[in-house]
Amino acid sequence: MEGSGCCCIGVLGIGFLYILFGLAVGIVVASQMAVRLIRGAGTRPALRPRVVIPTAIGLWILGVVLVLIQLRSAMGNCLEAPYQHPPTTLRESDLVGIWEAHYGRSVDRLVLRGDGTFEQVYVDHHTAGYVFESGWNEWWVERLADGRILVHLQGARYYPDGLRVAEEEGVDDPFDPFPGRFYDPVTDEAVHVTGKLVVNVRTDSSGELFFYHMWSYPGQGFAIFGCERDLFHQLEAD
């Protein structure tokens, strides 16, 4: 599963290209009609396929190139998800600093200190005035036999799936047969997390470190669009 990605957008991609081509044809036809009307060529200007088709194809190619540039910028290296194990030489001090994730316009920030304490500050831009501050709590590293490294953040909340999931996680529910159940996207296994946040330490092909969120339900897939919501980027190292 290492380094794999979900690129299940073939049908949607083809449909988008057809729409883009239709828009290009429409722009060219509308432009030609407008020019002929302005020049007084009548109210039913004739279309010239030799002009319309090559021009539309040119606009379509230009549009595809611009879209690809934007996608490359937006996707980053999301196709590498769930990325690779961190190096065996990774030290806990390498994780000290400021980490930040974005869920739309909402911002989730972790500040890890070298003394083993951290603070989470979450600002929700969809709910006016909503700010969560965890205070300074304990964090620690768990090294697993398969090379994975997990970071445990006591008292932190899981916000990628909204306020309800974040606030109810860790609350004992007698009707929930699997309380605190999350899924590890690296191993596709269920994990039980109650009263804390657990993230995978991952690295991409360039060596950049990430904190990769657990999933609140299995089979979410490594979406090309919006995959950044699963990642904490290190903004500042201490």
N, C-alpha and C positions, 0 to 999 in steps of 0.2 A: 504493500500500500504506500510505501515511501515515495515521495516525489510525484504522486499521482494527482490528477486534477479532473474535475468534472466539466466537460465542455459540451453539455447536452443542449446546444442551441442551433443545431443544423437547420431544422425546419424554420425556426424563427429568423435565422440569419438569411436564408434564401428569400423568405417573405419580405424581410426588410430591404434586401437588394432590389426586389421588384418594385416596392413602394418608392425607393429612392430613384429608380429609373423612371417611374411614372411621374414623379415630381420634376425630374429633369426635362422630360418631354413637355409637360405642362408649362414649365417656365419658358421654354423655347417657343412653343406655339403661341402663348400669350404675348410674348415679346414681339413676335413677328406680326401678329394681328394688331397690336397696339401701334407699331411703326407704320403699317399700311393705312390704318385709320387716320393717324396723324397726318400722313401725306395726302390724304383725300382719295385713297384708292377704293372707296366704297365701304358699305357696311358689312359686306361679306367677303373679306379678303381671302384670296386663295392661299392654300398652304403649299409649300415647296418641300417635298420629302427629301430632296438632295441637300437642303439646308437644315431642315428640322432634325433628321436622324443623326447625321454626323455631329451636329452641335449638341444634341441631347446626349449622345454617347460620351462626348468630351466632358460635359458637365457631370455626367454620372461617374466617370472615372475620377474626376476631381473630388466629387463628394465622397466616394469610397475611400480615397486616400486620406481626406480630412477626418473621416470617421475612424479609420484605422489608427491615425495618429492620436486621436482623442482616447480611443480604447486602450492603446498601449500605455498612455499616461495614466488613465484611470485604473487599469487592471494591475499595473506594476508587475509583480511576479506571482500573481494569484494562481496561475496555472501550475505552480510548483506545490500548492497545498496538498497535504499538510506539512510540506517542507521536510528538512532532514534533522537527524539528531544533532544536538549541540556537540562541540568538540569535547573530548574527554578531559582536556586541560582546563575546561571552564571552571572558574572560581566563583564563589559567592560574591566576592567583591565586584565581579564583572556585571552583576545584576543591580548593584546599588545605583540609584539615580532616579530620574523622572520618566515614567512610562505613560503613554496616552493612547486611548482608543476613541473612535468616533462612531456613533450610531445615528446616522443622519446628521443633524445639527447638535445633538447632545454629546457632551464630552465626559469621558470617564478617565480620571487621572489617578495614578498610583505613584507615591513617593516612597522609595525604599531607602532606608538608612543602613549604614554599616553596623549599627549596634543591634540589628535584628528586629527593628520596629519599622512600621510603615503607616501611611495614611492614605485612605481612598477619599477622593472628592468627586462626586458625580453631579453634574448640572444638566437638568433636563429642559431642553428648549421647547418642548411641546406642552409642558405643564408649567404655567407661570409660577415663578417663585420656588420651584422644587429644587432643592439642593440637599444632597446627602454627604455628610462628613463622618467618617468612621471613627475619628480620633486615632491616636497612636496605639497600634496593636502589634502583635507578634507575627513575623513571617519567618519561614524556614524552607530549606531545600530538601527534596527527597530524590535520591539517585536510585534508579531501578536497574536490575540486572541486564535488561535489554538495551541499555544506553540512554533511555529517556531520563529527562530531568523535569521534575514537577516543582512548582512553587506553591506553597500553602500560605494563604493570607487570612489569618483568623479575624472574623468579624466583617470581612468585605462582602459585598453583594454582587450578584450576577445581573447586569443590566441590559445585555444585548436584546433580550426578548421583552423589555418593557418593565414598568414599575410593579405590576402585580406579581410577576415571577420573582423580581428582586426582593420584594418585601415579604412575600409568603414563604420563600425558600428558607429553610431552617426553622420554620414554625411547625410544631408537632400537629399533624392532622390525623385524627383517629380513623378517618375514612380513606386515607391514602395508603394503598398496600405497598407502595415503594417510595417512602419519604426520602427526600434529598437525593433522588436518583438523577444522575446526568450520564452523558456518554462521551467517552474519549474518542475524538476524531482520528487519532493516530492508530489506535488499536481496534476501534469499533467495538469497545466493550463498555458495559455499564459500570459506572462508579457511583459511590454514595458520598455525597458532599453535603454536610449540614453545618450551618453556622459559619461558613467560611467560603472563600473563593479559591479554586485550584486551577492553575494554568500550566500548560505545557511550555517548556522552553524549546524553541525551534530556531533553525537557521536556514537562510536561503542559499542559493548557489554563489552569491557574492560574499557570504560570511556574515550578513547582518542578522542580529539576534531579534527574535520576536517572543512575546508572550502570546500563546495561542489558546483561545477560550475553549473550554469544554462546550458540548452541545446540550441543550435542554431536552432534546428528543433525538432518536436515532435517524440516520439516513437523511440528514439535512443536505448533504452534497456540498462539494466545493464550488460554490457558484462563482462564475467569472464576475458578474456584476454584484457589487456590494460585499465582496469577500473581505474587505478591509474591516468590516464590523467585527470580525473574529480576532483581530490582531491588536495587541498593544505594541506600539513603536517606542523605542527608547529615545526620548528627546534630549536627555542630558545625563551623562554618566558622572559619577562622583569620583 
